[in-house]
Amino acid sequence: MVTVVIDDEEAAVAGAEAADDALWLPAREAEAVTGWARKPEGLCRGEMCVPLPRGREAELVRDATGSGAGAVNVAALWRLLGRPVARSARGDAWVLGASAGDRAQALRSLEAPDFALPDRGGRLHRLSDHRGKKVLLVTWASW
């Protein structure tokens, strides 16, 4: 079981294979977790498609064999898209981040990116729940 975090969303994926810098997810799981699916024109999310680089197809996709539906190396896809990837030392937890361009665009909009933090009782509060209101965030650390 591998945990994948994308945009503050966490998914536990059975059948994932983590080896070195590769994170292979079954094709259906890759689409469910990331929104990217294998199509004849490449890897696609909605109307946007990324062609598979010639000679590097095997780094990104494994075709279906037998009854399997193939697999996608989502870590390699994220790097191809210019997005950061981080993994735990054991490879059981992965974070697929937003690109620097996406972050810069969000900063130019003068709107803080959404995040969620627990209150003292453990209840999660999202910044987006308070859009249009003034918000004071108080933090403290003992160190």
Secondary structure as the mmCIF struct_conf table of DSSP 4:
data_model
#
loop_
_struct_conf.conf_type_id
_struct_conf.id
_struct_conf.beg_label_comp_id
_struct_conf.beg_label_asym_id
_struct_conf.beg_label_seq_id
_struct_conf.end_label_comp_id
_struct_conf.end_label_asym_id
_struct_conf.end_label_seq_id
STRN STRN1 VAL A 2 ILE A 6
TURN_TY1_P TURN_TY1_P1 ASP A 7 ASP A 8
STRN STRN2 GLU A 9 VAL A 13
TURN_TY1_P TURN_TY1_P2 ALA A 14 GLY A 15
STRN STRN3 GLU A 17 ALA A 19
TURN_TY1_P TURN_TY1_P3 ASP A 20 ASP A 21
STRN STRN4 ALA A 22 PRO A 26
HELX_RH_AL_P HELX_RH_AL_P1 ALA A 27 THR A 34
BEND BEND1 GLY A 35 GLY A 35
STRN STRN5 ALA A 37 LYS A 39
TURN_TY1_P TURN_TY1_P4 PRO A 40 GLU A 41
STRN STRN6 GLY A 42 ARG A 45
TURN_TY1_P TURN_TY1_P5 GLY A 46 GLU A 47
STRN STRN7 MET A 48 VAL A 50
HELX_LH_PP_P HELX_LH_PP_P1 PRO A 51 PRO A 53
TURN_TY1_P TURN_TY1_P6 ARG A 54 GLY A 55
HELX_RH_AL_P HELX_RH_AL_P2 GLU A 57 LEU A 60
STRN STRN8 VAL A 61 ARG A 62
TURN_TY1_P TURN_TY1_P7 GLY A 66 SER A 67
STRN STRN9 ALA A 71 ASN A 73
HELX_RH_AL_P HELX_RH_AL_P3 VAL A 74 LEU A 80
TURN_TY1_P TURN_TY1_P8 LEU A 81 GLY A 82
STRN STRN10 VAL A 85 ARG A 87
TURN_TY1_P TURN_TY1_P9 ALA A 89 ARG A 90
BEND BEND2 GLY A 91 ASP A 92
STRN STRN11 ALA A 93 LEU A 96
HELX_LH_PP_P HELX_LH_PP_P2 GLY A 97 SER A 99
HELX_RH_AL_P HELX_RH_AL_P4 ALA A 100 ARG A 108
TURN_TY1_P TURN_TY1_P10 SER A 109 LEU A 110
HELX_LH_PP_P HELX_LH_PP_P3 ALA A 112 ASP A 114
STRN STRN12 ALA A 116 PRO A 118
TURN_TY1_P TURN_TY1_P11 ARG A 120 GLY A 121
BEND BEND3 GLY A 122 GLY A 122
STRN STRN13 LEU A 124 ARG A 126
HELX_RH_3T_P HELX_RH_3T_P1 LEU A 127 HIS A 130
TURN_TY1_P TURN_TY1_P12 ARG A 131 GLY A 132
BEND BEND4 LYS A 133 LYS A 133
#
